[in-house]
Amino acid sequence: MLGRVLKLVVVLVVLGLVGLSGYAFLGDLSPETAPQSLTVTLDAS
């Protein structure tokens, strides 16, 4: 009985790692971009 539970946990961990790595490679993890502008005042004195 304990062997089956351990085997189930190992299978779930492996499937979770496969799913996580698949999402990392195929999912859109890039941040949203937005135009930014900043006004800079230079003191010429």
C-alpha positions as CSV (number, residue, x, y, z in Angstrom):
1,M,0.0,0.0,0.0
2,L,2.8,2.4,0.9
3,G,4.5,1.6,-2.4
4,R,1.5,2.6,-4.4
5,V,1.2,5.9,-2.6
6,L,4.9,6.6,-3.1
7,K,4.6,5.7,-6.8
8,L,1.5,8.0,-7.1
9,V,3.4,10.9,-5.5
10,V,6.4,10.4,-7.8
11,V,4.2,10.3,-10.9
12,L,2.4,13.5,-9.8
13,V,5.7,15.3,-9.1
14,V,7.0,14.3,-12.6
15,L,3.8,15.4,-14.3
16,G,3.9,18.7,-12.4
17,L,7.5,19.3,-13.5
18,V,6.7,18.5,-17.1
19,G,3.7,20.8,-17.0
20,L,5.6,23.6,-15.4
21,S,8.5,23.4,-17.8
22,G,6.1,23.2,-20.8
23,Y,4.3,26.3,-19.6
24,A,7.6,28.1,-19.1
25,F,8.7,27.3,-22.7
26,L,5.4,27.7,-24.5
27,G,3.5,30.2,-22.3
28,D,3.7,33.9,-22.9
29,L,5.7,35.1,-19.9
30,S,6.8,38.4,-21.5
31,P,5.8,41.5,-19.6
32,E,3.4,44.0,-21.1
33,T,5.1,46.9,-22.7
34,A,4.0,50.6,-22.6
35,P,5.6,53.7,-24.0
36,Q,7.3,55.8,-21.3
37,S,8.6,59.3,-21.5
38,L,10.5,61.4,-19.0
39,T,11.2,65.1,-19.3
40,V,14.7,66.0,-18.2
41,T,15.7,69.6,-17.4
42,L,19.4,70.3,-17.7
43,D,20.9,73.2,-15.7
44,A,23.4,74.9,-18.2
45,S,24.8,77.4,-15.8
